[in-house]
Amino acid sequence: MNRNGKPTINKRNREQARREKNQAKAERRDRRADERRERERAPGGEDPDIAGIVPGPQPPLWND
């Protein structure tokens, strides 16, 4: 019942696929980080998604 101690070609292929996947993932992460750094902000450093929003109570959506 002694098995062969050598790694099989399937194991080698799985490990190679895992390494390639991890490398691709790291490259995507780096690319996204670069894009975030390059992304321009609105003048004055204001976030364009929340530009013009006034804190506090907001006017009603519907005038009754």
mmCIF file as Biopython writes it, N, C-alpha, C and O atoms, coordinates in Angstrom:
data_model
#
loop_
_atom_site.group_PDB
_atom_site.id
_atom_site.type_symbol
_atom_site.label_atom_id
_atom_site.label_alt_id
_atom_site.label_comp_id
_atom_site.label_asym_id
_atom_site.label_entity_id
_atom_site.label_seq_id
_atom_site.pdbx_PDB_ins_code
_atom_site.Cartn_x
_atom_site.Cartn_y
_atom_site.Cartn_z
_atom_site.occupancy
_atom_site.B_iso_or_equiv
_atom_site.auth_seq_id
_atom_site.auth_asym_id
_atom_site.pdbx_PDB_model_num
ATOM 1   N N  . MET A ? 1  ? 0.812   -1.187 0.000   1.0 0.0 1  A 1 
ATOM 2   C CA . MET A ? 1  ? 0.000   0.000  0.000   1.0 0.0 1  A 1 
ATOM 3   C C  . MET A ? 1  ? 0.863   1.261  0.000   1.0 0.0 1  A 1 
ATOM 4   O O  . MET A ? 1  ? 0.386   2.347  0.330   1.0 0.0 1  A 1 
ATOM 5   N N  . ASN A ? 2  ? 2.080   1.117  -0.356  1.0 0.0 2  A 1 
ATOM 6   C CA . ASN A ? 2  ? 2.966   2.261  -0.438  1.0 0.0 2  A 1 
ATOM 7   C C  . ASN A ? 2  ? 2.761   2.960  -1.785  1.0 0.0 2  A 1 
ATOM 8   O O  . ASN A ? 2  ? 2.836   2.331  -2.840  1.0 0.0 2  A 1 
ATOM 9   N N  . ARG A ? 3  ? 2.503   4.270  -1.732  1.0 0.0 3  A 1 
ATOM 10  C CA . ARG A ? 3  ? 2.264   5.020  -2.961  1.0 0.0 3  A 1 
ATOM 11  C C  . ARG A ? 3  ? 3.550   5.674  -3.420  1.0 0.0 3  A 1 
ATOM 12  O O  . ARG A ? 3  ? 4.497   5.843  -2.651  1.0 0.0 3  A 1 
ATOM 13  N N  . ASN A ? 4  ? 3.561   6.025  -4.650  1.0 0.0 4  A 1 
ATOM 14  C CA . ASN A ? 4  ? 4.701   6.700  -5.244  1.0 0.0 4  A 1 
ATOM 15  C C  . ASN A ? 4  ? 4.841   8.091  -4.604  1.0 0.0 4  A 1 
ATOM 16  O O  . ASN A ? 4  ? 3.861   8.833  -4.552  1.0 0.0 4  A 1 
ATOM 17  N N  . GLY A ? 5  ? 5.996   8.448  -4.131  1.0 0.0 5  A 1 
ATOM 18  C CA . GLY A ? 5  ? 6.209   9.715  -3.447  1.0 0.0 5  A 1 
ATOM 19  C C  . GLY A ? 5  ? 6.434   10.883 -4.379  1.0 0.0 5  A 1 
ATOM 20  O O  . GLY A ? 5  ? 6.515   12.024 -3.926  1.0 0.0 5  A 1 
ATOM 21  N N  . LYS A ? 6  ? 6.536   10.627 -5.670  1.0 0.0 6  A 1 
ATOM 22  C CA . LYS A ? 6  ? 6.784   11.701 -6.624  1.0 0.0 6  A 1 
ATOM 23  C C  . LYS A ? 6  ? 5.502   12.472 -6.915  1.0 0.0 6  A 1 
ATOM 24  O O  . LYS A ? 6  ? 4.428   11.883 -7.043  1.0 0.0 6  A 1 
ATOM 25  N N  . PRO A ? 7  ? 5.624   13.790 -7.016  1.0 0.0 7  A 1 
ATOM 26  C CA . PRO A ? 7  ? 4.434   14.565 -7.378  1.0 0.0 7  A 1 
ATOM 27  C C  . PRO A ? 7  ? 4.007   14.233 -8.809  1.0 0.0 7  A 1 
ATOM 28  O O  . PRO A ? 7  ? 4.844   14.020 -9.685  1.0 0.0 7  A 1 
ATOM 29  N N  . THR A ? 8  ? 2.735   14.195 -9.022  1.0 0.0 8  A 1 
ATOM 30  C CA . THR A ? 8  ? 2.229   13.851 -10.342 1.0 0.0 8  A 1 
ATOM 31  C C  . THR A ? 8  ? 2.238   15.084 -11.237 1.0 0.0 8  A 1 
ATOM 32  O O  . THR A ? 8  ? 2.339   16.212 -10.754 1.0 0.0 8  A 1 
ATOM 33  N N  . ILE A ? 9  ? 2.134   14.866 -12.510 1.0 0.0 9  A 1 
ATOM 34  C CA . ILE A ? 9  ? 2.094   15.958 -13.482 1.0 0.0 9  A 1 
ATOM 35  C C  . ILE A ? 9  ? 0.838   16.804 -13.264 1.0 0.0 9  A 1 
ATOM 36  O O  . ILE A ? 9  ? 0.838   18.009 -13.518 1.0 0.0 9  A 1 
ATOM 37  N N  . ASN A ? 10 ? -0.243  16.154 -12.784 1.0 0.0 10 A 1 
ATOM 38  C CA . ASN A ? 10 ? -1.474  16.915 -12.509 1.0 0.0 10 A 1 
ATOM 39  C C  . ASN A ? 10 ? -1.253  17.933 -11.406 1.0 0.0 10 A 1 
ATOM 40  O O  . ASN A ? 10 ? -1.723  19.067 -11.489 1.0 0.0 10 A 1 
ATOM 41  N N  . LYS A ? 11 ? -0.536  17.522 -10.378 1.0 0.0 11 A 1 
ATOM 42  C CA . LYS A ? 11 ? -0.259  18.441 -9.279  1.0 0.0 11 A 1 
ATOM 43  C C  . LYS A ? 11 ? 0.585   19.610 -9.780  1.0 0.0 11 A 1 
ATOM 44  O O  . LYS A ? 11 ? 0.336   20.760 -9.420  1.0 0.0 11 A 1 
ATOM 45  N N  . ARG A ? 12 ? 1.570   19.316 -10.600 1.0 0.0 12 A 1 
ATOM 46  C CA . ARG A ? 12 ? 2.424   20.369 -11.147 1.0 0.0 12 A 1 
ATOM 47  C C  . ARG A ? 12 ? 1.585   21.349 -11.970 1.0 0.0 12 A 1 
ATOM 48  O O  . ARG A ? 12 ? 1.765   22.562 -11.866 1.0 0.0 12 A 1 
ATOM 49  N N  . ASN A ? 13 ? 0.676   20.824 -12.782 1.0 0.0 13 A 1 
ATOM 50  C CA . ASN A ? 13 ? -0.192  21.687 -13.594 1.0 0.0 13 A 1 
ATOM 51  C C  . ASN A ? 13 ? -1.095  22.547 -12.723 1.0 0.0 13 A 1 
ATOM 52  O O  . ASN A ? 13 ? -1.289  23.729 -13.006 1.0 0.0 13 A 1 
ATOM 53  N N  . ARG A ? 14 ? -1.651  21.958 -11.660 1.0 0.0 14 A 1 
ATOM 54  C CA . ARG A ? 14 ? -2.512  22.728 -10.748 1.0 0.0 14 A 1 
ATOM 55  C C  . ARG A ? 14 ? -1.734  23.848 -10.082 1.0 0.0 14 A 1 
ATOM 56  O O  . ARG A ? 14 ? -2.215  24.977 -9.989  1.0 0.0 14 A 1 
ATOM 57  N N  . GLU A ? 15 ? -0.524  23.533 -9.617  1.0 0.0 15 A 1 
ATOM 58  C CA . GLU A ? 15 ? 0.289   24.549 -8.953  1.0 0.0 15 A 1 
ATOM 59  C C  . GLU A ? 15 ? 0.681   25.659 -9.914  1.0 0.0 15 A 1 
ATOM 60  O O  . GLU A ? 15 ? 0.698   26.829 -9.532  1.0 0.0 15 A 1 
ATOM 61  N N  . GLN A ? 16 ? 0.994   25.312 -11.145 1.0 0.0 16 A 1 
ATOM 62  C CA . GLN A ? 16 ? 1.346   26.318 -12.148 1.0 0.0 16 A 1 
ATOM 63  C C  . GLN A ? 16 ? 0.146   27.220 -12.437 1.0 0.0 16 A 1 
ATOM 64  O O  . GLN A ? 16 ? 0.297   28.437 -12.549 1.0 0.0 16 A 1 
ATOM 65  N N  . ALA A ? 17 ? -1.035  26.633 -12.558 1.0 0.0 17 A 1 
ATOM 66  C CA . ALA A ? 17 ? -2.251  27.415 -12.802 1.0 0.0 17 A 1 
ATOM 67  C C  . ALA A ? 17 ? -2.523  28.357 -11.630 1.0 0.0 17 A 1 
ATOM 68  O O  . ALA A ? 17 ? -2.922  29.505 -11.829 1.0 0.0 17 A 1 
ATOM 69  N N  . ARG A ? 18 ? -2.306  27.871 -10.415 1.0 0.0 18 A 1 
ATOM 70  C CA . ARG A ? 18 ? -2.514  28.711 -9.233  1.0 0.0 18 A 1 
ATOM 71  C C  . ARG A ? 18 ? -1.540  29.884 -9.223  1.0 0.0 18 A 1 
ATOM 72  O O  . ARG A ? 18 ? -1.928  31.012 -8.919  1.0 0.0 18 A 1 
ATOM 73  N N  . ARG A ? 19 ? -0.278  29.624 -9.553  1.0 0.0 19 A 1 
ATOM 74  C CA . ARG A ? 19 ? 0.715   30.708 -9.594  1.0 0.0 19 A 1 
ATOM 75  C C  . ARG A ? 19 ? 0.352   31.743 -10.649 1.0 0.0 19 A 1 
ATOM 76  O O  . ARG A ? 19 ? 0.459   32.945 -10.403 1.0 0.0 19 A 1 
ATOM 77  N N  . GLU A ? 20 ? -0.076  31.287 -11.821 1.0 0.0 20 A 1 
ATOM 78  C CA . GLU A ? 20 ? -0.453  32.218 -12.888 1.0 0.0 20 A 1 
ATOM 79  C C  . GLU A ? 20 ? -1.658  33.056 -12.486 1.0 0.0 20 A 1 
ATOM 80  O O  . GLU A ? 20 ? -1.711  34.255 -12.760 1.0 0.0 20 A 1 
ATOM 81  N N  . LYS A ? 21 ? -2.622  32.417 -11.835 1.0 0.0 21 A 1 
ATOM 82  C CA . LYS A ? 21 ? -3.818  33.141 -11.399 1.0 0.0 21 A 1 
ATOM 83  C C  . LYS A ? 21 ? -3.451  34.201 -10.364 1.0 0.0 21 A 1 
ATOM 84  O O  . LYS A ? 21 ? -3.933  35.332 -10.433 1.0 0.0 21 A 1 
ATOM 85  N N  . ASN A ? 22 ? -2.602  33.840 -9.408  1.0 0.0 22 A 1 
ATOM 86  C CA . ASN A ? 22 ? -2.178  34.803 -8.391  1.0 0.0 22 A 1 
ATOM 87  C C  . ASN A ? 22 ? -1.398  35.953 -9.005  1.0 0.0 22 A 1 
ATOM 88  O O  . ASN A ? 22 ? -1.544  37.098 -8.577  1.0 0.0 22 A 1 
ATOM 89  N N  . GLN A ? 23 ? -0.572  35.664 -10.002 1.0 0.0 23 A 1 
ATOM 90  C CA . GLN A ? 23 ? 0.195   36.713 -10.645 1.0 0.0 23 A 1 
ATOM 91  C C  . GLN A ? 23 ? -0.734  37.666 -11.411 1.0 0.0 23 A 1 
ATOM 92  O O  . GLN A ? 23 ? -0.557  38.883 -11.354 1.0 0.0 23 A 1 
ATOM 93  N N  . ALA A ? 24 ? -1.710  37.119 -12.117 1.0 0.0 24 A 1 
ATOM 94  C CA . ALA A ? 24 ? -2.670  37.951 -12.846 1.0 0.0 24 A 1 
ATOM 95  C C  . ALA A ? 24 ? -3.465  38.821 -11.880 1.0 0.0 24 A 1 
ATOM 96  O O  . ALA A ? 24 ? -3.748  39.984 -12.167 1.0 0.0 24 A 1 
ATOM 97  N N  . LYS A ? 25 ? -3.821  38.251 -10.739 1.0 0.0 25 A 1 
ATOM 98  C CA . LYS A ? 25 ? -4.568  38.993 -9.735  1.0 0.0 25 A 1 
ATOM 99  C C  . LYS A ? 25 ? -3.745  40.159 -9.193  1.0 0.0 25 A 1 
ATOM 100 O O  . LYS A ? 25 ? -4.263  41.262 -9.017  1.0 0.0 25 A 1 
ATOM 101 N N  . ALA A ? 26 ? -2.461  39.911 -8.930  1.0 0.0 26 A 1 
ATOM 102 C CA . ALA A ? 26 ? -1.581  40.967 -8.429  1.0 0.0 26 A 1 
ATOM 103 C C  . ALA A ? 26 ? -1.423  42.077 -9.470  1.0 0.0 26 A 1 
ATOM 104 O O  . ALA A ? 26 ? -1.398  43.257 -9.121  1.0 0.0 26 A 1 
ATOM 105 N N  . GLU A ? 27 ? -1.319  41.705 -10.733 1.0 0.0 27 A 1 
ATOM 106 C CA . GLU A ? 27 ? -1.210  42.705 -11.796 1.0 0.0 27 A 1 
ATOM 107 C C  . GLU A ? 27 ? -2.471  43.555 -11.878 1.0 0.0 27 A 1 
ATOM 108 O O  . GLU A ? 27 ? -2.390  44.771 -12.051 1.0 0.0 27 A 1 
ATOM 109 N N  . ARG A ? 28 ? -3.648  42.918 -11.755 1.0 0.0 28 A 1 
ATOM 110 C CA . ARG A ? 28 ? -4.905  43.680 -11.771 1.0 0.0 28 A 1 
ATOM 111 C C  . ARG A ? 28 ? -4.968  44.641 -10.590 1.0 0.0 28 A 1 
ATOM 112 O O  . ARG A ? 28 ? -5.379  45.791 -10.741 1.0 0.0 28 A 1 
ATOM 113 N N  . ARG A ? 29 ? -4.557  44.164 -9.407  1.0 0.0 29 A 1 
ATOM 114 C CA . ARG A ? 29 ? -4.552  45.015 -8.225  1.0 0.0 29 A 1 
ATOM 115 C C  . ARG A ? 29 ? -3.658  46.236 -8.434  1.0 0.0 29 A 1 
ATOM 116 O O  . ARG A ? 29 ? -4.045  47.360 -8.114  1.0 0.0 29 A 1 
ATOM 117 N N  . ASP A ? 30 ? -2.462  46.007 -8.973  1.0 0.0 30 A 1 
ATOM 118 C CA . ASP A ? 30 ? -1.532  47.107 -9.221  1.0 0.0 30 A 1 
ATOM 119 C C  . ASP A ? 30 ? -2.105  48.096 -10.233 1.0 0.0 30 A 1 
ATOM 120 O O  . ASP A ? 30 ? -1.995  49.309 -10.057 1.0 0.0 30 A 1 
ATOM 121 N N  . ARG A ? 31 ? -2.712  47.574 -11.285 1.0 0.0 31 A 1 
ATOM 122 C CA . ARG A ? 31 ? -3.291  48.430 -12.315 1.0 0.0 31 A 1 
ATOM 123 C C  . ARG A ? 31 ? -4.397  49.299 -11.731 1.0 0.0 31 A 1 
ATOM 124 O O  . ARG A ? 31 ? -4.471  50.491 -12.031 1.0 0.0 31 A 1 
ATOM 125 N N  . ARG A ? 32 ? -5.274  48.702 -10.882 1.0 0.0 32 A 1 
ATOM 126 C CA . ARG A ? 32 ? -6.353  49.481 -10.256 1.0 0.0 32 A 1 
ATOM 127 C C  . ARG A ? 32 ? -5.794  50.550 -9.338  1.0 0.0 32 A 1 
ATOM 128 O O  . ARG A ? 32 ? -6.320  51.662 -9.286  1.0 0.0 32 A 1 
ATOM 129 N N  . ALA A ? 33 ? -4.733  50.225 -8.616  1.0 0.0 33 A 1 
ATOM 130 C CA . ALA A ? 33 ? -4.123  51.213 -7.717  1.0 0.0 33 A 1 
ATOM 131 C C  . ALA A ? 33 ? -3.553  52.368 -8.531  1.0 0.0 33 A 1 
ATOM 132 O O  . ALA A ? 33 ? -3.695  53.526 -8.138  1.0 0.0 33 A 1 
ATOM 133 N N  . ASP A ? 34 ? -2.916  52.074 -9.653  1.0 0.0 34 A 1 
ATOM 134 C CA . ASP A ? 34 ? -2.385  53.135 -10.516 1.0 0.0 34 A 1 
ATOM 135 C C  . ASP A ? 34 ? -3.510  54.009 -11.057 1.0 0.0 34 A 1 
ATOM 136 O O  . ASP A ? 34 ? -3.391  55.234 -11.095 1.0 0.0 34 A 1 
ATOM 137 N N  . GLU A ? 35 ? -4.600  53.376 -11.474 1.0 0.0 35 A 1 
ATOM 138 C CA . GLU A ? 35 ? -5.742  54.137 -11.996 1.0 0.0 35 A 1 
ATOM 139 C C  . GLU A ? 35 ? -6.326  55.047 -10.927 1.0 0.0 35 A 1 
ATOM 140 O O  . GLU A ? 35 ? -6.691  56.187 -11.217 1.0 0.0 35 A 1 
ATOM 141 N N  . ARG A ? 36 ? -6.419  54.558 -9.694  1.0 0.0 36 A 1 
ATOM 142 C CA . ARG A ? 36 ? -6.943  55.381 -8.610  1.0 0.0 36 A 1 
ATOM 143 C C  . ARG A ? 36 ? -6.057  56.589 -8.367  1.0 0.0 36 A 1 
ATOM 144 O O  . ARG A ? 36 ? -6.547  57.696 -8.141  1.0 0.0 36 A 1 
ATOM 145 N N  . ARG A ? 37 ? -4.735  56.369 -8.417  1.0 0.0 37 A 1 
ATOM 146 C CA . ARG A ? 37 ? -3.813  57.482 -8.204  1.0 0.0 37 A 1 
ATOM 147 C C  . ARG A ? 37 ? -3.895  58.506 -9.323  1.0 0.0 37 A 1 
ATOM 148 O O  . ARG A ? 37 ? -3.756  59.705 -9.078  1.0 0.0 37 A 1 
ATOM 149 N N  . GLU A ? 38 ? -4.120  58.047 -10.548 1.0 0.0 38 A 1 
ATOM 150 C CA . GLU A ? 38 ? -4.154  58.947 -11.696 1.0 0.0 38 A 1 
ATOM 151 C C  . GLU A ? 38 ? -5.483  59.667 -11.853 1.0 0.0 38 A 1 
ATOM 152 O O  . GLU A ? 38 ? -5.562  60.699 -12.519 1.0 0.0 38 A 1 
ATOM 153 N N  . ARG A ? 39 ? -6.517  59.128 -11.245 1.0 0.0 39 A 1 
ATOM 154 C CA . ARG A ? 39 ? -7.843  59.717 -11.379 1.0 0.0 39 A 1 
ATOM 155 C C  . ARG A ? 39 ? -7.826  61.157 -10.870 1.0 0.0 39 A 1 
ATOM 156 O O  . ARG A ? 39 ? -7.326  61.446 -9.783  1.0 0.0 39 A 1 
ATOM 157 N N  . GLU A ? 40 ? -8.373  62.029 -11.667 1.0 0.0 40 A 1 
ATOM 158 C CA . GLU A ? 40 ? -8.377  63.444 -11.288 1.0 0.0 40 A 1 
ATOM 159 C C  . GLU A ? 40 ? -9.560  63.746 -10.381 1.0 0.0 40 A 1 
ATOM 160 O O  . GLU A ? 40 ? -10.633 63.151 -10.492 1.0 0.0 40 A 1 
ATOM 161 N N  . ARG A ? 41 ? -9.329  64.672 -9.499  1.0 0.0 41 A 1 
ATOM 162 C CA . ARG A ? 41 ? -10.412 65.146 -8.631  1.0 0.0 41 A 1 
ATOM 163 C C  . ARG A ? 41 ? -10.914 66.479 -9.163  1.0 0.0 41 A 1 
ATOM 164 O O  . ARG A ? 41 ? -10.242 67.135 -9.960  1.0 0.0 41 A 1 
ATOM 165 N N  . ALA A ? 42 ? -12.075 66.865 -8.726  1.0 0.0 42 A 1 
ATOM 166 C CA . ALA A ? 42 ? -12.648 68.150 -9.125  1.0 0.0 42 A 1 
ATOM 167 C C  . ALA A ? 42 ? -11.790 69.276 -8.546  1.0 0.0 42 A 1 
ATOM 168 O O  . ALA A ? 42 ? -11.084 69.072 -7.558  1.0 0.0 42 A 1 
ATOM 169 N N  . PRO A ? 43 ? -11.847 70.453 -9.151  1.0 0.0 43 A 1 
ATOM 170 C CA . PRO A ? 43 ? -11.072 71.584 -8.615  1.0 0.0 43 A 1 
ATOM 171 C C  . PRO A ? 43 ? -11.414 71.823 -7.148  1.0 0.0 43 A 1 
ATOM 172 O O  . PRO A ? 43 ? -12.572 71.716 -6.745  1.0 0.0 43 A 1 
ATOM 173 N N  . GLY A ? 44 ? -10.419 72.140 -6.373  1.0 0.0 44 A 1 
ATOM 174 C CA . GLY A ? 44 ? -10.637 72.373 -4.951  1.0 0.0 44 A 1 
ATOM 175 C C  . GLY A ? 44 ? -10.591 71.081 -4.146  1.0 0.0 44 A 1 
ATOM 176 O O  . GLY A ? 44 ? -10.819 71.113 -2.936  1.0 0.0 44 A 1 
ATOM 177 N N  . GLY A ? 45 ? -10.309 69.966 -4.766  1.0 0.0 45 A 1 
ATOM 178 C CA . GLY A ? 45 ? -10.216 68.698 -4.061  1.0 0.0 45 A 1 
ATOM 179 C C  . GLY A ? 45 ? -11.559 68.139 -3.638  1.0 0.0 45 A 1 
ATOM 180 O O  . GLY A ? 45 ? -11.614 67.269 -2.769  1.0 0.0 45 A 1 
ATOM 181 N N  . GLU A ? 46 ? -12.645 68.617 -4.232  1.0 0.0 46 A 1 
ATOM 182 C CA . GLU A ? 46 ? -13.976 68.149 -3.859  1.0 0.0 46 A 1 
ATOM 183 C C  . GLU A ? 46 ? -14.326 66.896 -4.657  1.0 0.0 46 A 1 
ATOM 184 O O  . GLU A ? 46 ? -14.056 66.814 -5.855  1.0 0.0 46 A 1 
ATOM 185 N N  . ASP A ? 47 ? -14.921 65.938 -3.990  1.0 0.0 47 A 1 
ATOM 186 C CA . ASP A ? 47 ? -15.329 64.702 -4.631  1.0 0.0 47 A 1 
ATOM 187 C C  . ASP A ? 47 ? -16.499 65.000 -5.570  1.0 0.0 47 A 1 
ATOM 188 O O  . ASP A ? 47 ? -17.501 65.563 -5.129  1.0 0.0 47 A 1 
ATOM 189 N N  . PRO A ? 48 ? -16.399 64.634 -6.863  1.0 0.0 48 A 1 
ATOM 190 C CA . PRO A ? 48 ? -17.472 64.965 -7.809  1.0 0.0 48 A 1 
ATOM 191 C C  . PRO A ? 48 ? -18.795 64.265 -7.505  1.0 0.0 48 A 1 
ATOM 192 O O  . PRO A ? 48 ? -19.851 64.741 -7.921  1.0 0.0 48 A 1 
ATOM 193 N N  . ASP A ? 49 ? -18.753 63.143 -6.786  1.0 0.0 49 A 1 
ATOM 194 C CA . ASP A ? 49 ? -19.992 62.437 -6.463  1.0 0.0 49 A 1 
ATOM 195 C C  . ASP A ? 49 ? -20.835 63.186 -5.440  1.0 0.0 49 A 1 
ATOM 196 O O  . ASP A ? 49 ? -22.059 63.055 -5.424  1.0 0.0 49 A 1 
ATOM 197 N N  . ILE A ? 50 ? -20.186 63.965 -4.593  1.0 0.0 50 A 1 
ATOM 198 C CA . ILE A ? 50 ? -20.944 64.655 -3.546  1.0 0.0 50 A 1 
ATOM 199 C C  . ILE A ? 50 ? -20.854 66.169 -3.690  1.0 0.0 50 A 1 
ATOM 200 O O  . ILE A ? 50 ? -21.178 66.899 -2.754  1.0 0.0 50 A 1 
ATOM 201 N N  . ALA A ? 51 ? -20.421 66.641 -4.841  1.0 0.0 51 A 1 
ATOM 202 C CA . ALA A ? 51 ? -20.303 68.080 -5.077  1.0 0.0 51 A 1 
ATOM 203 C C  . ALA A ? 51 ? -21.687 68.722 -5.023  1.0 0.0 51 A 1 
ATOM 204 O O  . ALA A ? 51 ? -22.631 68.214 -5.630  1.0 0.0 51 A 1 
ATOM 205 N N  . GLY A ? 52 ? -21.809 69.808 -4.318  1.0 0.0 52 A 1 
ATOM 206 C CA . GLY A ? 52 ? -23.054 70.560 -4.252  1.0 0.0 52 A 1 
ATOM 207 C C  . GLY A ? 52 ? -24.042 70.065 -3.220  1.0 0.0 52 A 1 
ATOM 208 O O  . GLY A ? 52 ? -25.117 70.651 -3.091  1.0 0.0 52 A 1 
ATOM 209 N N  . ILE A ? 53 ? -23.736 69.033 -2.492  1.0 0.0 53 A 1 
ATOM 210 C CA . ILE A ? 53 ? -24.652 68.545 -1.463  1.0 0.0 53 A 1 
ATOM 211 C C  . ILE A ? 53 ? -24.464 69.398 -0.215  1.0 0.0 53 A 1 
ATOM 212 O O  . ILE A ? 53 ? -23.343 69.629 0.239   1.0 0.0 53 A 1 
ATOM 213 N N  . VAL A ? 54 ? -25.576 69.856 0.323   1.0 0.0 54 A 1 
ATOM 214 C CA . VAL A ? 54 ? -25.560 70.694 1.517   1.0 0.0 54 A 1 
ATOM 215 C C  . VAL A ? 54 ? -25.950 69.830 2.708   1.0 0.0 54 A 1 
ATOM 216 O O  . VAL A ? 54 ? -26.989 69.171 2.671   1.0 0.0 54 A 1 
ATOM 217 N N  . PRO A ? 55 ? -25.129 69.819 3.782   1.0 0.0 55 A 1 
ATOM 218 C CA . PRO A ? 55 ? -25.508 69.027 4.950   1.0 0.0 55 A 1 
ATOM 219 C C  . PRO A ? 55 ? -26.728 69.617 5.648   1.0 0.0 55 A 1 
ATOM 220 O O  . PRO A ? 55 ? -26.993 70.817 5.568   1.0 0.0 55 A 1 
ATOM 221 N N  . GLY A ? 56 ? -27.444 68.770 6.315   1.0 0.0 56 A 1 
ATOM 222 C CA . GLY A ? 56 ? -28.621 69.211 7.067   1.0 0.0 56 A 1 
ATOM 223 C C  . GLY A ? 56 ? -29.887 68.733 6.400   1.0 0.0 56 A 1 
ATOM 224 O O  . GLY A ? 56 ? -29.850 67.923 5.474   1.0 0.0 56 A 1 
ATOM 225 N N  . PRO A ? 57 ? -31.028 69.249 6.884   1.0 0.0 57 A 1 
ATOM 226 C CA . PRO A ? 57 ? -32.316 68.823 6.316   1.0 0.0 57 A 1 
ATOM 227 C C  . PRO A ? 57 ? -32.392 69.168 4.837   1.0 0.0 57 A 1 
ATOM 228 O O  . PRO A ? 57 ? -31.957 70.238 4.411   1.0 0.0 57 A 1 
ATOM 229 N N  . GLN A ? 58 ? -32.943 68.262 4.073   1.0 0.0 58 A 1 
ATOM 230 C CA . GLN A ? 58 ? -33.080 68.459 2.639   1.0 0.0 58 A 1 
ATOM 231 C C  . GLN A ? 58 ? -34.527 68.870 2.325   1.0 0.0 58 A 1 
ATOM 232 O O  . GLN A ? 58 ? -35.454 68.509 3.051   1.0 0.0 58 A 1 
ATOM 233 N N  . PRO A ? 59 ? -34.706 69.626 1.239   1.0 0.0 59 A 1 
ATOM 234 C CA . PRO A ? 59 ? -36.076 70.005 0.868   1.0 0.0 59 A 1 
ATOM 235 C C  . PRO A ? 59 ? -36.868 68.767 0.464   1.0 0.0 59 A 1 
ATOM 236 O O  . PRO A ? 59 ? -36.286 67.794 -0.016  1.0 0.0 59 A 1 
ATOM 237 N N  . PRO A ? 60 ? -38.186 68.788 0.652   1.0 0.0 60 A 1 
ATOM 238 C CA . PRO A ? 60 ? -39.000 67.630 0.293   1.0 0.0 60 A 1 
ATOM 239 C C  . PRO A ? 60 ? -38.947 67.369 -1.225  1.0 0.0 60 A 1 
ATOM 240 O O  . PRO A ? 60 ? -38.809 68.293 -2.026  1.0 0.0 60 A 1 
ATOM 241 N N  . LEU A ? 61 ? -39.059 66.103 -1.584  1.0 0.0 61 A 1 
ATOM 242 C CA . LEU A ? 61 ? -39.034 65.743 -3.001  1.0 0.0 61 A 1 
ATOM 243 C C  . LEU A ? 61 ? -40.293 66.178 -3.715  1.0 0.0 61 A 1 
ATOM 244 O O  . LEU A ? 61 ? -40.236 66.607 -4.868  1.0 0.0 61 A 1 
ATOM 245 N N  . TRP A ? 62 ? -41.434 66.074 -3.047  1.0 0.0 62 A 1 
ATOM 246 C CA . TRP A ? 62 ? -42.709 66.430 -3.657  1.0 0.0 62 A 1 
ATOM 247 C C  . TRP A ? 62 ? -43.318 67.581 -2.878  1.0 0.0 62 A 1 
ATOM 248 O O  . TRP A ? 62 ? -43.370 67.560 -1.648  1.0 0.0 62 A 1 
ATOM 249 N N  . ASN A ? 63 ? -43.767 68.561 -3.594  1.0 0.0 63 A 1 
ATOM 250 C CA . ASN A ? 63 ? -44.459 69.699 -2.962  1.0 0.0 63 A 1 
ATOM 251 C C  . ASN A ? 63 ? -45.937 69.404 -2.958  1.0 0.0 63 A 1 
ATOM 252 O O  . ASN A ? 63 ? -46.552 69.302 -4.019  1.0 0.0 63 A 1 
ATOM 253 N N  . ASP A ? 64 ? -46.520 69.266 -1.779  1.0 0.0 64 A 1 
ATOM 254 C CA . ASP A ? 64 ? -47.959 68.962 -1.658  1.0 0.0 64 A 1 
ATOM 255 C C  . ASP A ? 64 ? -48.756 70.194 -1.516  1.0 0.0 64 A 1 
ATOM 256 O O  . ASP A ? 64 ? -49.980 70.127 -1.403  1.0 0.0 64 A 1 
#
